[in-house]
C-alpha cells in the first residue's frame, strides 16, 4: 500500500511515517497492491490531534476521521473504523477490492483535490467520475459517511446524485 502523509500546520516526522507504515500494514490483507492511503494530520488549538485517513482501492474509497490526545490513538481508531466498514460491507466489497471488478481505477493524486477559497471558506472538492450503479453509489456514500454522493450512472452515462432520506431510505436525483 502506498502511503502519503500530509501535515496541515504540523510537521510529519520520520517517527510518524514509520508508525503509519507499521499500523497500516495490518490492512494489507484487505487490499490489492494498487491501494493508496492518504493521512492528513491537524492539531486543534487545545492540543488535540486529528487524523483523517482515506484509502482508495479499486475505485472504492474508505474514510475515517478521529480526534484524540495523540496521533497514535487517533490512527488506531481510524483503522478500527475502516476495518468495521470492510466487515459491514464484506460481501459487496469482496469482489471489488480483491477481484478488480472495476477495471478503470483513478489514482488518488488525480482523484480528489481540495481547496479553500472565497470569503465564505467554501471547501471545493473535485474528483474523477467513475461509472457505477445507484446501488454501488449508495455503498460508496455509506463508506465515506456522507449524506449524498455524486456519480456517473453506468446505464445512462449521466451525472446522478444519491442521498439519504429518513428511516434508512435513499433518494436518487437524475437529470431529464
CNS distance restraints for C-alpha pairs under 8 A (distance, minus, plus):
assign (resid   1 and name CA) (resid  25 and name CA) 7.69 0.50 0.50
assign (resid   1 and name CA) (resid  28 and name CA) 6.74 0.50 0.50
assign (resid   1 and name CA) (resid  31 and name CA) 7.90 0.50 0.50
assign (resid   1 and name CA) (resid  32 and name CA) 7.85 0.50 0.50
assign (resid   1 and name CA) (resid  33 and name CA) 5.82 0.50 0.50
assign (resid   1 and name CA) (resid  34 and name CA) 6.61 0.50 0.50
assign (resid   1 and name CA) (resid  35 and name CA) 5.10 0.50 0.50
assign (resid   1 and name CA) (resid  36 and name CA) 5.58 0.50 0.50
assign (resid   1 and name CA) (resid  37 and name CA) 6.92 0.50 0.50
assign (resid   2 and name CA) (resid  34 and name CA) 7.65 0.50 0.50
assign (resid   2 and name CA) (resid  35 and name CA) 6.47 0.50 0.50
assign (resid   2 and name CA) (resid  36 and name CA) 4.72 0.50 0.50
assign (resid   2 and name CA) (resid  37 and name CA) 6.04 0.50 0.50
assign (resid   3 and name CA) (resid  20 and name CA) 7.90 0.50 0.50
assign (resid   3 and name CA) (resid  21 and name CA) 7.24 0.50 0.50
assign (resid   3 and name CA) (resid  36 and name CA) 5.98 0.50 0.50
assign (resid   3 and name CA) (resid  37 and name CA) 4.73 0.50 0.50
assign (resid   3 and name CA) (resid  38 and name CA) 5.91 0.50 0.50
assign (resid   3 and name CA) (resid  39 and name CA) 7.56 0.50 0.50
assign (resid   4 and name CA) (resid  36 and name CA) 7.82 0.50 0.50
assign (resid   4 and name CA) (resid  37 and name CA) 6.20 0.50 0.50
assign (resid   4 and name CA) (resid  38 and name CA) 4.79 0.50 0.50
assign (resid   4 and name CA) (resid  39 and name CA) 6.15 0.50 0.50
assign (resid   5 and name CA) (resid  12 and name CA) 7.02 0.50 0.50
assign (resid   5 and name CA) (resid  17 and name CA) 7.30 0.50 0.50
assign (resid   5 and name CA) (resid  38 and name CA) 5.89 0.50 0.50
assign (resid   5 and name CA) (resid  39 and name CA) 4.69 0.50 0.50
assign (resid   5 and name CA) (resid  40 and name CA) 5.99 0.50 0.50
assign (resid   5 and name CA) (resid  41 and name CA) 7.56 0.50 0.50
assign (resid   6 and name CA) (resid  12 and name CA) 7.06 0.50 0.50
assign (resid   6 and name CA) (resid  38 and name CA) 7.54 0.50 0.50
assign (resid   6 and name CA) (resid  39 and name CA) 6.09 0.50 0.50
assign (resid   6 and name CA) (resid  40 and name CA) 4.80 0.50 0.50
assign (resid   6 and name CA) (resid  41 and name CA) 6.17 0.50 0.50
assign (resid   7 and name CA) (resid  11 and name CA) 5.70 0.50 0.50
assign (resid   7 and name CA) (resid  12 and name CA) 5.83 0.50 0.50
assign (resid   7 and name CA) (resid  40 and name CA) 5.86 0.50 0.50
assign (resid   7 and name CA) (resid  41 and name CA) 4.75 0.50 0.50
assign (resid   7 and name CA) (resid  42 and name CA) 6.38 0.50 0.50
assign (resid   8 and name CA) (resid  40 and name CA) 7.14 0.50 0.50
assign (resid   8 and name CA) (resid  41 and name CA) 5.95 0.50 0.50
assign (resid   8 and name CA) (resid  42 and name CA) 5.29 0.50 0.50
assign (resid   8 and name CA) (resid  43 and name CA) 7.98 0.50 0.50
assign (resid   9 and name CA) (resid  42 and name CA) 6.55 0.50 0.50
assign (resid   9 and name CA) (resid  43 and name CA) 7.44 0.50 0.50
assign (resid  10 and name CA) (resid  41 and name CA) 6.74 0.50 0.50
assign (resid  10 and name CA) (resid  42 and name CA) 6.31 0.50 0.50
assign (resid  10 and name CA) (resid  43 and name CA) 7.12 0.50 0.50
assign (resid  12 and name CA) (resid  16 and name CA) 6.27 0.50 0.50
assign (resid  12 and name CA) (resid  17 and name CA) 7.05 0.50 0.50
assign (resid  13 and name CA) (resid  17 and name CA) 6.41 0.50 0.50
assign (resid  14 and name CA) (resid  18 and name CA) 6.19 0.50 0.50
assign (resid  15 and name CA) (resid  19 and name CA) 6.20 0.50 0.50
assign (resid  16 and name CA) (resid  20 and name CA) 6.16 0.50 0.50
assign (resid  17 and name CA) (resid  21 and name CA) 6.25 0.50 0.50
assign (resid  18 and name CA) (resid  22 and name CA) 6.11 0.50 0.50
assign (resid  19 and name CA) (resid  23 and name CA) 6.02 0.50 0.50
assign (resid  19 and name CA) (resid  72 and name CA) 7.73 0.50 0.50
assign (resid  20 and name CA) (resid  24 and name CA) 5.83 0.50 0.50
assign (resid  21 and name CA) (resid  25 and name CA) 5.97 0.50 0.50
assign (resid  22 and name CA) (resid  26 and name CA) 7.55 0.50 0.50
assign (resid  23 and name CA) (resid  76 and name CA) 7.70 0.50 0.50
assign (resid  24 and name CA) (resid  28 and name CA) 7.16 0.50 0.50
assign (resid  24 and name CA) (resid  79 and name CA) 7.50 0.50 0.50
assign (resid  27 and name CA) (resid  31 and name CA) 7.05 0.50 0.50
assign (resid  27 and name CA) (resid  79 and name CA) 7.97 0.50 0.50
assign (resid  27 and name CA) (resid  83 and name CA) 7.80 0.50 0.50
assign (resid  28 and name CA) (resid  32 and name CA) 7.40 0.50 0.50
assign (resid  30 and name CA) (resid  97 and name CA) 7.32 0.50 0.50
assign (resid  30 and name CA) (resid  98 and name CA) 7.60 0.50 0.50
assign (resid  31 and name CA) (resid  35 and name CA) 6.17 0.50 0.50
assign (resid  31 and name CA) (resid  57 and name CA) 6.59 0.50 0.50
assign (resid  31 and name CA) (resid  97 and name CA) 5.92 0.50 0.50
assign (resid  31 and name CA) (resid  98 and name CA) 6.47 0.50 0.50
assign (resid  32 and name CA) (resid  57 and name CA) 7.01 0.50 0.50
assign (resid  32 and name CA) (resid  58 and name CA) 8.00 0.50 0.50
assign (resid  32 and name CA) (resid  97 and name CA) 6.68 0.50 0.50
assign (resid  32 and name CA) (resid  98 and name CA) 6.00 0.50 0.50
assign (resid  34 and name CA) (resid  57 and name CA) 6.42 0.50 0.50
assign (resid  34 and name CA) (resid  58 and name CA) 7.49 0.50 0.50
assign (resid  35 and name CA) (resid  55 and name CA) 6.82 0.50 0.50
assign (resid  35 and name CA) (resid  56 and name CA) 5.59 0.50 0.50
assign (resid  35 and name CA) (resid  57 and name CA) 4.41 0.50 0.50
assign (resid  35 and name CA) (resid  58 and name CA) 7.30 0.50 0.50
assign (resid  36 and name CA) (resid  55 and name CA) 5.60 0.50 0.50
assign (resid  36 and name CA) (resid  56 and name CA) 5.32 0.50 0.50
assign (resid  36 and name CA) (resid  57 and name CA) 6.63 0.50 0.50
assign (resid  36 and name CA) (resid 107 and name CA) 7.96 0.50 0.50
assign (resid  36 and name CA) (resid 108 and name CA) 6.63 0.50 0.50
assign (resid  37 and name CA) (resid  53 and name CA) 6.99 0.50 0.50
assign (resid  37 and name CA) (resid  54 and name CA) 5.63 0.50 0.50
assign (resid  37 and name CA) (resid  55 and name CA) 4.32 0.50 0.50
assign (resid  37 and name CA) (resid  56 and name CA) 6.50 0.50 0.50
assign (resid  38 and name CA) (resid  53 and name CA) 5.87 0.50 0.50
assign (resid  38 and name CA) (resid  54 and name CA) 5.23 0.50 0.50
assign (resid  38 and name CA) (resid  55 and name CA) 6.41 0.50 0.50
assign (resid  39 and name CA) (resid  51 and name CA) 6.64 0.50 0.50
assign (resid  39 and name CA) (resid  52 and name CA) 5.68 0.50 0.50
assign (resid  39 and name CA) (resid  53 and name CA) 4.69 0.50 0.50
assign (resid  39 and name CA) (resid  54 and name CA) 6.55 0.50 0.50
assign (resid  40 and name CA) (resid  51 and name CA) 5.68 0.50 0.50
assign (resid  40 and name CA) (resid  52 and name CA) 5.09 0.50 0.50
assign (resid  40 and name CA) (resid  53 and name CA) 6.61 0.50 0.50
assign (resid  41 and name CA) (resid  49 and name CA) 7.44 0.50 0.50
assign (resid  41 and name CA) (resid  50 and name CA) 5.85 0.50 0.50
assign (resid  41 and name CA) (resid  51 and name CA) 4.87 0.50 0.50
assign (resid  41 and name CA) (resid  52 and name CA) 6.69 0.50 0.50
assign (resid  42 and name CA) (resid  49 and name CA) 6.11 0.50 0.50
assign (resid  42 and name CA) (resid  50 and name CA) 5.11 0.50 0.50
assign (resid  42 and name CA) (resid  51 and name CA) 6.59 0.50 0.50
assign (resid  43 and name CA) (resid  47 and name CA) 6.04 0.50 0.50
assign (resid  43 and name CA) (resid  48 and name CA) 5.78 0.50 0.50
assign (resid  43 and name CA) (resid  49 and name CA) 4.64 0.50 0.50
assign (resid  43 and name CA) (resid  50 and name CA) 5.88 0.50 0.50
assign (resid  44 and name CA) (resid  48 and name CA) 5.38 0.50 0.50
assign (resid  44 and name CA) (resid  49 and name CA) 6.51 0.50 0.50
assign (resid  44 and name CA) (resid  50 and name CA) 7.60 0.50 0.50
assign (resid  47 and name CA) (resid  69 and name CA) 7.41 0.50 0.50
assign (resid  48 and name CA) (resid  67 and name CA) 6.56 0.50 0.50
assign (resid  48 and name CA) (resid  68 and name CA) 5.64 0.50 0.50
assign (resid  48 and name CA) (resid  69 and name CA) 5.04 0.50 0.50
assign (resid  48 and name CA) (resid  70 and name CA) 7.13 0.50 0.50
assign (resid  49 and name CA) (resid  67 and name CA) 5.50 0.50 0.50
assign (resid  49 and name CA) (resid  68 and name CA) 5.40 0.50 0.50
assign (resid  49 and name CA) (resid  69 and name CA) 5.79 0.50 0.50
assign (resid  49 and name CA) (resid  70 and name CA) 5.72 0.50 0.50
assign (resid  49 and name CA) (resid  71 and name CA) 5.76 0.50 0.50
assign (resid  49 and name CA) (resid  74 and name CA) 7.31 0.50 0.50
assign (resid  50 and name CA) (resid  65 and name CA) 7.15 0.50 0.50
assign (resid  50 and name CA) (resid  66 and name CA) 5.72 0.50 0.50
assign (resid  50 and name CA) (resid  67 and name CA) 4.31 0.50 0.50
assign (resid  50 and name CA) (resid  68 and name CA) 6.58 0.50 0.50
assign (resid  50 and name CA) (resid  71 and name CA) 6.97 0.50 0.50
assign (resid  50 and name CA) (resid  74 and name CA) 6.72 0.50 0.50
assign (resid  51 and name CA) (resid  65 and name CA) 5.67 0.50 0.50
assign (resid  51 and name CA) (resid  66 and name CA) 5.69 0.50 0.50
assign (resid  51 and name CA) (resid  67 and name CA) 6.54 0.50 0.50
assign (resid  51 and name CA) (resid  71 and name CA) 6.75 0.50 0.50
assign (resid  51 and name CA) (resid  74 and name CA) 6.14 0.50 0.50
assign (resid  51 and name CA) (resid  75 and name CA) 6.38 0.50 0.50
assign (resid  51 and name CA) (resid  78 and name CA) 7.71 0.50 0.50
assign (resid  52 and name CA) (resid  63 and name CA) 7.34 0.50 0.50
assign (resid  52 and name CA) (resid  64 and name CA) 5.86 0.50 0.50
assign (resid  52 and name CA) (resid  65 and name CA) 4.22 0.50 0.50
assign (resid  52 and name CA) (resid  66 and name CA) 6.67 0.50 0.50
assign (resid  52 and name CA) (resid  78 and name CA) 7.63 0.50 0.50
assign (resid  53 and name CA) (resid  63 and name CA) 5.65 0.50 0.50
assign (resid  53 and name CA) (resid  64 and name CA) 5.30 0.50 0.50
assign (resid  53 and name CA) (resid  65 and name CA) 6.16 0.50 0.50
assign (resid  53 and name CA) (resid  75 and name CA) 7.85 0.50 0.50
assign (resid  53 and name CA) (resid  78 and name CA) 6.59 0.50 0.50
assign (resid  54 and name CA) (resid  61 and name CA) 6.82 0.50 0.50
assign (resid  54 and name CA) (resid  62 and name CA) 5.56 0.50 0.50
assign (resid  54 and name CA) (resid  63 and name CA) 4.41 0.50 0.50
assign (resid  54 and name CA) (resid  64 and name CA) 6.60 0.50 0.50
assign (resid  55 and name CA) (resid  61 and name CA) 5.75 0.50 0.50
assign (resid  55 and name CA) (resid  62 and name CA) 5.05 0.50 0.50
assign (resid  55 and name CA) (resid  63 and name CA) 6.45 0.50 0.50
assign (resid  56 and name CA) (resid  60 and name CA) 5.56 0.50 0.50
assign (resid  56 and name CA) (resid  61 and name CA) 4.63 0.50 0.50
assign (resid  56 and name CA) (resid  62 and name CA) 6.40 0.50 0.50
assign (resid  56 and name CA) (resid 108 and name CA) 6.72 0.50 0.50
assign (resid  57 and name CA) (resid  61 and name CA) 6.74 0.50 0.50
assign (resid  57 and name CA) (resid  97 and name CA) 6.29 0.50 0.50
assign (resid  58 and name CA) (resid  96 and name CA) 6.38 0.50 0.50
assign (resid  58 and name CA) (resid  97 and name CA) 5.82 0.50 0.50
assign (resid  58 and name CA) (resid 100 and name CA) 6.16 0.50 0.50
assign (resid  58 and name CA) (resid 101 and name CA) 7.69 0.50 0.50
assign (resid  58 and name CA) (resid 102 and name CA) 6.00 0.50 0.50
assign (resid  58 and name CA) (resid 103 and name CA) 7.50 0.50 0.50
assign (resid  58 and name CA) (resid 104 and name CA) 7.90 0.50 0.50
assign (resid  58 and name CA) (resid 105 and name CA) 5.63 0.50 0.50
assign (resid  59 and name CA) (resid 102 and name CA) 6.75 0.50 0.50
assign (resid  59 and name CA) (resid 104 and name CA) 7.57 0.50 0.50
assign (resid  59 and name CA) (resid 105 and name CA) 5.00 0.50 0.50
assign (resid  59 and name CA) (resid 106 and name CA) 6.27 0.50 0.50
assign (resid  59 and name CA) (resid 130 and name CA) 7.81 0.50 0.50
assign (resid  60 and name CA) (resid  96 and name CA) 7.72 0.50 0.50
assign (resid  60 and name CA) (resid  97 and name CA) 7.69 0.50 0.50
assign (resid  60 and name CA) (resid 140 and name CA) 6.76 0.50 0.50
assign (resid  61 and name CA) (resid 140 and name CA) 6.81 0.50 0.50
assign (resid  61 and name CA) (resid 143 and name CA) 7.05 0.50 0.50
assign (resid  61 and name CA) (resid 144 and name CA) 6.78 0.50 0.50
assign (resid  62 and name CA) (resid  82 and name CA) 6.45 0.50 0.50
assign (resid  62 and name CA) (resid  85 and name CA) 7.72 0.50 0.50
assign (resid  62 and name CA) (resid 143 and name CA) 5.75 0.50 0.50
assign (resid  62 and name CA) (resid 144 and name CA) 5.96 0.50 0.50
assign (resid  63 and name CA) (resid  82 and name CA) 6.86 0.50 0.50
assign (resid  63 and name CA) (resid 143 and name CA) 6.86 0.50 0.50
assign (resid  63 and name CA) (resid 144 and name CA) 5.28 0.50 0.50
assign (resid  63 and name CA) (resid 145 and name CA) 7.70 0.50 0.50
assign (resid  64 and name CA) (resid  78 and name CA) 5.18 0.50 0.50
assign (resid  64 and name CA) (resid  79 and name CA) 7.74 0.50 0.50
assign (resid  64 and name CA) (resid  81 and name CA) 6.29 0.50 0.50
assign (resid  64 and name CA) (resid  82 and name CA) 6.52 0.50 0.50
assign (resid  64 and name CA) (resid 144 and name CA) 7.61 0.50 0.50
assign (resid  65 and name CA) (resid  74 and name CA) 7.99 0.50 0.50
assign (resid  65 and name CA) (resid  78 and name CA) 6.05 0.50 0.50
assign (resid  66 and name CA) (resid  74 and name CA) 5.29 0.50 0.50
assign (resid  66 and name CA) (resid  75 and name CA) 7.39 0.50 0.50
assign (resid  66 and name CA) (resid  77 and name CA) 6.66 0.50 0.50
assign (resid  66 and name CA) (resid  78 and name CA) 6.16 0.50 0.50
assign (resid  67 and name CA) (resid  74 and name CA) 5.55 0.50 0.50
assign (resid  68 and name CA) (resid  73 and name CA) 6.42 0.50 0.50
assign (resid  68 and name CA) (resid  74 and name CA) 5.21 0.50 0.50
assign (resid  69 and name CA) (resid  73 and name CA) 7.37 0.50 0.50
assign (resid  69 and name CA) (resid  74 and name CA) 7.68 0.50 0.50
assign (resid  70 and name CA) (resid  74 and name CA) 6.41 0.50 0.50
assign (resid  71 and name CA) (resid  75 and name CA) 5.95 0.50 0.50
assign (resid  72 and name CA) (resid  76 and name CA) 6.19 0.50 0.50
assign (resid  73 and name CA) (resid  77 and name CA) 6.28 0.50 0.50
assign (resid  74 and name CA) (resid  78 and name CA) 6.26 0.50 0.50
assign (resid  75 and name CA) (resid  79 and name CA) 6.17 0.50 0.50
assign (resid  76 and name CA) (resid  80 and name CA) 6.25 0.50 0.50
assign (resid  77 and name CA) (resid  81 and name CA) 6.17 0.50 0.50
assign (resid  78 and name CA) (resid  82 and name CA) 6.32 0.50 0.50
assign (resid  79 and name CA) (resid  83 and name CA) 6.15 0.50 0.50
assign (resid  80 and name CA) (resid  84 and name CA) 6.11 0.50 0.50
assign (resid  81 and name CA) (resid  85 and name CA) 6.25 0.50 0.50
assign (resid  82 and name CA) (resid  86 and name CA) 6.23 0.50 0.50
assign (resid  83 and name CA) (resid  87 and name CA) 6.18 0.50 0.50
assign (resid  84 and name CA) (resid  88 and name CA) 5.97 0.50 0.50
assign (resid  85 and name CA) (resid  89 and name CA) 6.23 0.50 0.50
assign (resid  85 and name CA) (resid 143 and name CA) 6.38 0.50 0.50
assign (resid  86 and name CA) (resid  90 and name CA) 5.38 0.50 0.50
assign (resid  86 and name CA) (resid  93 and name CA) 7.17 0.50 0.50
assign (resid  89 and name CA) (resid  93 and name CA) 5.87 0.50 0.50
assign (resid  90 and name CA) (resid  94 and name CA) 5.70 0.50 0.50
assign (resid  91 and name CA) (resid  95 and name CA) 7.57 0.50 0.50
assign (resid  92 and name CA) (resid  96 and name CA) 7.48 0.50 0.50
assign (resid  93 and name CA) (resid  97 and name CA) 5.93 0.50 0.50
assign (resid  94 and name CA) (resid  98 and name CA) 6.14 0.50 0.50
assign (resid  94 and name CA) (resid  99 and name CA) 7.49 0.50 0.50
assign (resid  95 and name CA) (resid  99 and name CA) 5.15 0.50 0.50
assign (resid  95 and name CA) (resid 100 and name CA) 6.85 0.50 0.50
assign (resid  95 and name CA) (resid 101 and name CA) 6.02 0.50 0.50
assign (resid  96 and name CA) (resid 100 and name CA) 5.29 0.50 0.50
assign (resid  96 and name CA) (resid 101 and name CA) 4.78 0.50 0.50
assign (resid  96 and name CA) (resid 102 and name CA) 6.43 0.50 0.50
assign (resid  97 and name CA) (resid 101 and name CA) 7.66 0.50 0.50
assign (resid 104 and name CA) (resid 130 and name CA) 7.64 0.50 0.50
assign (resid 105 and name CA) (resid 130 and name CA) 7.95 0.50 0.50
assign (resid 106 and name CA) (resid 110 and name CA) 6.72 0.50 0.50
assign (resid 106 and name CA) (resid 111 and name CA) 5.76 0.50 0.50
assign (resid 106 and name CA) (resid 128 and name CA) 7.09 0.50 0.50
assign (resid 107 and name CA) (resid 111 and name CA) 5.85 0.50 0.50
assign (resid 108 and name CA) (resid 112 and name CA) 6.67 0.50 0.50
assign (resid 109 and name CA) (resid 113 and name CA) 7.89 0.50 0.50
assign (resid 110 and name CA) (resid 127 and name CA) 7.23 0.50 0.50
assign (resid 110 and name CA) (resid 128 and name CA) 7.44 0.50 0.50
assign (resid 111 and name CA) (resid 126 and name CA) 7.58 0.50 0.50
assign (resid 111 and name CA) (resid 127 and name CA) 4.70 0.50 0.50
assign (resid 111 and name CA) (resid 128 and name CA) 5.45 0.50 0.50
assign (resid 112 and name CA) (resid 125 and name CA) 6.38 0.50 0.50
assign (resid 112 and name CA) (resid 126 and name CA) 5.35 0.50 0.50
assign (resid 112 and name CA) (resid 127 and name CA) 4.39 0.50 0.50
assign (resid 112 and name CA) (resid 128 and name CA) 7.34 0.50 0.50
assign (resid 113 and name CA) (resid 124 and name CA) 7.82 0.50 0.50
assign (resid 113 and name CA) (resid 125 and name CA) 5.59 0.50 0.50
assign (resid 113 and name CA) (resid 126 and name CA) 5.54 0.50 0.50
assign (resid 113 and name CA) (resid 127 and name CA) 6.84 0.50 0.50
assign (resid 114 and name CA) (resid 123 and name CA) 6.66 0.50 0.50
assign (resid 114 and name CA) (resid 124 and name CA) 5.52 0.50 0.50
assign (resid 114 and name CA) (resid 125 and name CA) 4.79 0.50 0.50
assign (resid 114 and name CA) (resid 126 and name CA) 6.99 0.50 0.50
assign (resid 115 and name CA) (resid 123 and name CA) 5.84 0.50 0.50
assign (resid 115 and name CA) (resid 124 and name CA) 5.34 0.50 0.50
assign (resid 115 and name CA) (resid 125 and name CA) 6.96 0.50 0.50
assign (resid 116 and name CA) (resid 121 and name CA) 5.83 0.50 0.50
assign (resid 116 and name CA) (resid 122 and name CA) 5.95 0.50 0.50
assign (resid 116 and name CA) (resid 123 and name CA) 5.15 0.50 0.50
assign (resid 116 and name CA) (resid 124 and name CA) 6.65 0.50 0.50
assign (resid 117 and name CA) (resid 121 and name CA) 5.52 0.50 0.50
assign (resid 117 and name CA) (resid 122 and name CA) 5.76 0.50 0.50
assign (resid 117 and name CA) (resid 123 and name CA) 6.99 0.50 0.50
assign (resid 117 and name CA) (resid 124 and name CA) 7.77 0.50 0.50
assign (resid 118 and name CA) (resid 122 and name CA) 6.57 0.50 0.50
assign (resid 129 and name CA) (resid 151 and name CA) 5.96 0.50 0.50
assign (resid 129 and name CA) (resid 152 and name CA) 5.95 0.50 0.50
assign (resid 130 and name CA) (resid 151 and name CA) 6.79 0.50 0.50
assign (resid 130 and name CA) (resid 152 and name CA) 6.05 0.50 0.50
assign (resid 131 and name CA) (resid 151 and name CA) 6.87 0.50 0.50
assign (resid 131 and name CA) (resid 152 and name CA) 4.71 0.50 0.50
assign (resid 131 and name CA) (resid 153 and name CA) 5.49 0.50 0.50
assign (resid 131 and name CA) (resid 154 and name CA) 4.52 0.50 0.50
assign (resid 131 and name CA) (resid 157 and name CA) 7.06 0.50 0.50
assign (resid 132 and name CA) (resid 136 and name CA) 6.03 0.50 0.50
assign (resid 132 and name CA) (resid 137 and name CA) 6.56 0.50 0.50
assign (resid 132 and name CA) (resid 151 and name CA) 7.07 0.50 0.50
assign (resid 132 and name CA) (resid 152 and name CA) 6.29 0.50 0.50
assign (resid 132 and name CA) (resid 153 and name CA) 5.43 0.50 0.50
assign (resid 132 and name CA) (resid 154 and name CA) 4.79 0.50 0.50
assign (resid 133 and name CA) (resid 137 and name CA) 6.30 0.50 0.50
assign (resid 133 and name CA) (resid 153 and name CA) 5.70 0.50 0.50
assign (resid 133 and name CA) (resid 154 and name CA) 5.65 0.50 0.50
assign (resid 133 and name CA) (resid 155 and name CA) 7.43 0.50 0.50
assign (resid 134 and name CA) (resid 138 and name CA) 6.18 0.50 0.50
assign (resid 134 and name CA) (resid 153 and name CA) 6.90 0.50 0.50
assign (resid 134 and name CA) (resid 162 and name CA) 7.00 0.50 0.50
assign (resid 134 and name CA) (resid 172 and name CA) 7.61 0.50 0.50
assign (resid 135 and name CA) (resid 139 and name CA) 6.35 0.50 0.50
assign (resid 136 and name CA) (resid 140 and name CA) 6.17 0.50 0.50
assign (resid 137 and name CA) (resid 141 and name CA) 6.04 0.50 0.50
assign (resid 137 and name CA) (resid 149 and name CA) 6.66 0.50 0.50
assign (resid 137 and name CA) (resid 150 and name CA) 7.85 0.50 0.50
assign (resid 137 and name CA) (resid 151 and name CA) 6.77 0.50 0.50
assign (resid 137 and name CA) (resid 162 and name CA) 6.94 0.50 0.50
assign (resid 138 and name CA) (resid 142 and name CA) 6.18 0.50 0.50
assign (resid 138 and name CA) (resid 149 and name CA) 7.41 0.50 0.50
assign (resid 138 and name CA) (resid 162 and name CA) 6.52 0.50 0.50
assign (resid 138 and name CA) (resid 163 and name CA) 7.75 0.50 0.50
assign (resid 138 and name CA) (resid 170 and name CA) 7.94 0.50 0.50
assign (resid 139 and name CA) (resid 143 and name CA) 6.21 0.50 0.50
assign (resid 140 and name CA) (resid 144 and name CA) 6.27 0.50 0.50
assign (resid 140 and name CA) (resid 149 and name CA) 7.75 0.50 0.50
assign (resid 141 and name CA) (resid 145 and name CA) 6.11 0.50 0.50
assign (resid 141 and name CA) (resid 146 and name CA) 5.47 0.50 0.50
assign (resid 141 and name CA) (resid 147 and name CA) 7.07 0.50 0.50
assign (resid 141 and name CA) (resid 148 and name CA) 6.35 0.50 0.50
assign (resid 141 and name CA) (resid 149 and name CA) 5.49 0.50 0.50
assign (resid 142 and name CA) (resid 146 and name CA) 6.36 0.50 0.50
assign (resid 147 and name CA) (resid 163 and name CA) 5.69 0.50 0.50
assign (resid 147 and name CA) (resid 164 and name CA) 5.49 0.50 0.50
assign (resid 148 and name CA) (resid 161 and name CA) 6.77 0.50 0.50
assign (resid 148 and name CA) (resid 162 and name CA) 5.52 0.50 0.50
assign (resid 148 and name CA) (resid 163 and name CA) 4.05 0.50 0.50
assign (resid 148 and name CA) (resid 164 and name CA) 6.38 0.50 0.50
assign (resid 149 and name CA) (resid 161 and name CA) 5.56 0.50 0.50
assign (resid 149 and name CA) (resid 162 and name CA) 5.38 0.50 0.50
assign (resid 149 and name CA) (resid 163 and name CA) 6.45 0.50 0.50
assign (resid 150 and name CA) (resid 159 and name CA) 6.97 0.50 0.50
assign (resid 150 and name CA) (resid 160 and name CA) 5.85 0.50 0.50
assign (resid 150 and name CA) (resid 161 and name CA) 4.50 0.50 0.50
assign (resid 150 and name CA) (resid 162 and name CA) 6.69 0.50 0.50
assign (resid 151 and name CA) (resid 159 and name CA) 5.65 0.50 0.50
assign (resid 151 and name CA) (resid 160 and name CA) 5.50 0.50 0.50
assign (resid 151 and name CA) (resid 161 and name CA) 6.31 0.50 0.50
assign (resid 152 and name CA) (resid 157 and name CA) 5.73 0.50 0.50
assign (resid 152 and name CA) (resid 158 and name CA) 5.42 0.50 0.50
assign (resid 152 and name CA) (resid 159 and name CA) 4.50 0.50 0.50
assign (resid 152 and name CA) (resid 160 and name CA) 6.00 0.50 0.50
assign (resid 153 and name CA) (resid 157 and name CA) 5.03 0.50 0.50
assign (resid 153 and name CA) (resid 158 and name CA) 5.59 0.50 0.50
assign (resid 153 and name CA) (resid 159 and name CA) 6.24 0.50 0.50
assign (resid 153 and name CA) (resid 160 and name CA) 6.25 0.50 0.50
assign (resid 154 and name CA) (resid 158 and name CA) 8.00 0.50 0.50
assign (resid 158 and name CA) (resid 174 and name CA) 7.81 0.50 0.50
assign (resid 158 and name CA) (resid 175 and name CA) 7.41 0.50 0.50
assign (resid 159 and name CA) (resid 174 and name CA) 7.16 0.50 0.50
assign (resid 159 and name CA) (resid 175 and name CA) 7.40 0.50 0.50
assign (resid 160 and name CA) (resid 172 and name CA) 7.03 0.50 0.50
assign (resid 160 and name CA) (resid 173 and name CA) 5.61 0.50 0.50
assign (resid 160 and name CA) (resid 174 and name CA) 4.96 0.50 0.50
assign (resid 160 and name CA) (resid 175 and name CA) 7.08 0.50 0.50
assign (resid 161 and name CA) (resid 172 and name CA) 5.68 0.50 0.50
assign (resid 161 and name CA) (resid 173 and name CA) 5.00 0.50 0.50
assign (resid 161 and name CA) (resid 174 and name CA) 6.85 0.50 0.50
assign (resid 162 and name CA) (resid 170 and name CA) 6.82 0.50 0.50
assign (resid 162 and name CA) (resid 171 and name CA) 5.49 0.50 0.50
assign (resid 162 and name CA) (resid 172 and name CA) 4.46 0.50 0.50
assign (resid 162 and name CA) (resid 173 and name CA) 6.30 0.50 0.50
assign (resid 163 and name CA) (resid 170 and name CA) 5.59 0.50 0.50
assign (resid 163 and name CA) (resid 171 and name CA) 5.15 0.50 0.50
assign (resid 163 and name CA) (resid 172 and name CA) 6.51 0.50 0.50
assign (resid 164 and name CA) (resid 168 and name CA) 7.01 0.50 0.50
assign (resid 164 and name CA) (resid 169 and name CA) 6.22 0.50 0.50
assign (resid 164 and name CA) (resid 170 and name CA) 4.63 0.50 0.50
assign (resid 164 and name CA) (resid 171 and name CA) 6.31 0.50 0.50
assign (resid 165 and name CA) (resid 169 and name CA) 5.05 0.50 0.50
assign (resid 165 and name CA) (resid 170 and name CA) 5.11 0.50 0.50
assign (resid 165 and name CA) (resid 171 and name CA) 6.47 0.50 0.50
assign (resid 166 and name CA) (resid 170 and name CA) 7.94 0.50 0.50
